[in-house]
Amino acid sequence: MEERRISYARRFVRLLPALLIGAGSVYDYVTPTDFTGAPFFTAPLYSQHGTILTGVTAVLVLLALRILRGGLPRAEVITELVTVVVVSVLAVLINLLVRRSDERLASAREIAEAAQRAVLPEPTERIGGFQIAARYEAAQEGASIGGDLYAVQDSPHGVRIIVGDVRGKGMGAVGAVAVVIGAFREAAEQEATLEAVAQRLERALARERTRSEGIESSEEADFPSEATLLLHTDGLSEARDAEGQFYDPEAGLAGRANARRAPAELLGVLAADVRRHSGGGMADDMALIAVRRP
């Protein structure tokens, strides 16, 4: 529904210059000669070629109206034409500035996305006999860099997974994420216990002078067949609805249908349910990993 509304809005914006010129022409033709429809010819921003075409069309329409009506002093006609030409030139200049700004923003976004993909590559669908899927959901549409992290590593000691959330946003957060994931991949290969892995991560963070509250001793649990393990950051559990109620992942995933879903499909359903719960306005990013034991 939201995508349909956006599509309609875009179509209306594309038709707006023609509608304005048409309305201005009718207004100019049916009103007394003391009035003019030139202000209606100001076109909204188009592509550069579209903006130029709109300006040229406005000038030609104004000339046609003056030829049809006649009777206006030449000075007033020239003034109107100059006004429309100046407005058209300004529209082209503004269009050029906006396009350059958009190009810079797109370039920065591409760099950010490349950095995030390099730091958080998606794991393969099967690792060590498990079906695995990962998903990163940004709180704001279009944003792709945050402090949430995930990593999956197959090691001599079994498949090891980390999901976390560092403080901050932007490239500083990505730097901290890179430190944690780099230390995790090395420790997962070399350390026999999870406590030793956690200690290696803590030392890596300390070296980078990143604040941490310490890491407690770990807990172990059996992983039965046909079960799915969901790991997530607080962007999931702290998502609120309009009344301030936190999202409950257990209630959201209740039912045998969800239990039998493939990991990637399960994360898609979960992400959609969180956005529905929060009305599309998530307050924090969330990283998700689902691991299924066939």
Long-range contacts (C-beta under 8 A, 24 or more apart in sequence): 2-280, 13-44, 14-46, 16-43, 16-44, 17-43, 17-44, 17-46, 17-50, 17-54, 20-44, 21-54, 21-57, 21-58, 21-61, 24-58, 24-61, 25-61, 25-65, 28-62, 28-65, 29-65, 29-68, 29-69, 33-69, 33-71, 33-72, 36-80, 38-62, 38-80, 38-83, 38-84, 41-84, 41-87, 42-87, 42-91, 43-88, 43-91, 45-91, 45-94, 45-95, 45-98, 46-95, 47-95, 48-92, 48-95, 48-96, 48-99, 51-88, 51-91, 51-92, 51-95, 52-88, 52-92, 54-88, 54-91, 55-84, 55-85, 55-87, 55-88, 55-89, 55-91, 55-92, 56-88, 58-84, 58-87, 58-88, 59-84, 59-85, 59-88, 109-142, 109-144, 112-144, 112-145, 113-144, 115-145, 115-171, 115-174, 116-144, 116-145, 116-174, 119-149, 119-174, 119-177, 119-178, 119-181, 120-149, 120-150, 120-151, 120-177, 120-181, 120-287, 123-151, 123-152, 123-289, 125-263, 125-264, 127-152, 127-154, 127-159, 128-154, 128-158, 128-159, 129-293, 129-294, 130-159, 130-291, 130-292, 130-293, 130-294, 131-262, 131-263, 131-291, 131-292, 131-293, 131-294, 132-263, 132-289, 132-290, 132-291, 132-292, 133-262, 133-263, 133-264, 133-266, 133-267, 133-289, 133-290, 134-267, 134-287, 134-288, 134-289, 134-290, 135-264, 135-267, 135-268, 135-271, 135-287, 135-288, 135-289, 136-285, 136-286, 136-287, 136-288, 137-235, 137-271, 137-274, 137-275, 137-282, 137-285, 137-286, 137-287, 137-288, 138-285, 139-235, 139-282, 139-283, 139-284, 139-285, 139-286, 140-282, 143-285, 145-169, 145-170, 145-171, 145-173, 145-174, 146-173, 146-285, 147-173, 147-176, 147-177, 147-285, 148-177, 148-233, 148-235, 148-285, 148-286, 148-287, 149-177, 149-180, 149-181, 149-287, 150-231, 150-287, 150-288, 150-289, 151-181, 151-184, 151-185, 152-289, 152-291, 153-184, 153-185, 153-188, 153-189, 155-188, 155-189, 156-189, 157-188, 157-191, 157-192, 159-291, 160-184, 160-188, 160-194, 160-197, 161-231, 161-289, 161-291, 162-201, 163-231, 163-232, 163-233, 163-287, 163-288, 163-289, 164-233, 164-287, 165-233, 165-234, 165-235, 165-285, 165-287, 166-210, 167-211, 175-208, 176-205, 176-208, 176-210, 179-204, 179-205, 179-208, 179-210, 180-204, 180-205, 194-218, 194-220, 223-293, 224-293, 225-293, 225-294, 226-293, 226-294, 227-292, 227-293, 228-259, 228-261, 228-263, 228-266, 228-290, 228-291, 228-292, 228-293, 229-290, 229-291, 229-292, 230-266, 230-270, 230-288, 230-289, 230-290, 231-288, 231-289, 231-290, 231-291, 232-286, 232-287, 232-288, 232-289, 233-284, 233-285, 233-286, 233-287, 233-288, 234-284, 234-286, 235-282, 235-283, 235-284, 235-285, 235-286, 235-287, 236-270, 236-274, 236-286, 236-288, 238-283, 238-284, 239-274, 239-277, 239-278, 239-282, 239-283, 239-284, 239-286, 240-278, 240-283, 241-277, 241-278, 241-279, 242-279, 247-273, 247-274, 247-277, 247-278, 252-277, 262-292, 263-290, 263-291, 263-292, 264-290, 266-290
